[in-house]
Amino acid sequence: MTRIVREPGKTMAVDPVCKMTVDEKTAKLKSDYKGTTYYFCAPGCKKAFDENPAKYLRPESQHKTGCGCGCR
């Protein structure tokens, strides 16, 4: 999971579906997958991830136009 620190003492996670930042401490939506916790900004992002986690965890180099994940 990618983490971004925006201010001292505050760790922000990146929603693997839409790439928005999410505060890990206040996030209400999260999923555990293969020993890692992922945080989500909205129910739709969590649902999409839960249905197919591998689709959203591919290395950037494996994404391409039309891959269906919304990255392009």
N, C-alpha and C positions, 0 to 999 in steps of 0.2 A: 504494500500500500504506500502511496505517496503521501508524505506529510509536509506541511508548510507551516512555518512559524511566522506569524504576522506581528506579534508583540511579545515581550518577555512573559514567560509563564503561561502562554496560551498556545496550544497545539491545534492546528487545523488539519483535518484529513481532506482528501480529495475524493468526492463521489466518483466511483469508477465508471458510472454510466454517463453522466452529463458533465463531469469535470468541475463542478462547482465546489467551493470550499465549504466544509462543514465542521463546526466546533465539536470535537469529540466529547467534551464534558457535558454539553447540553443536547446532543443529538438524540432524538427519540427513535430514529429508525436505524437499525444496524443488523448485519448478518455476519455469521461466522462461516468461513469457508477455508478448509484445509489449514486450520489453526491460526488464521488471521481474521481479525474483525474489520469489517468494511462499514463505512458510515454513509448515510444517504440524506439528500435534501428533501425528498418527497416520496410518497408512497409508490408512485409510478416507477421511479428509479429503483427502489428496493425490489419491487415485483419483477421488473425486467432482469435485474441481476440474479434474483433467486431462481428464475426460470432457466437461465443459461449463464452461469458465472464465467465460464471459459471465454465466452464471446467478448466480455469486457475486460478480461485480464491478459489478453494477448499482448505481446510486445508491440510497440508502435510500428516496428518494421513490418509486421504481418498485416497491418491494416491496409486497405486499398479502397479506391472509389467503388461504391456499391457493395461493400462488405456487410451492410445491414446494421451496423452498430451506431450509425449517426455521426461518425467521426469525420466524414468527408461530404 
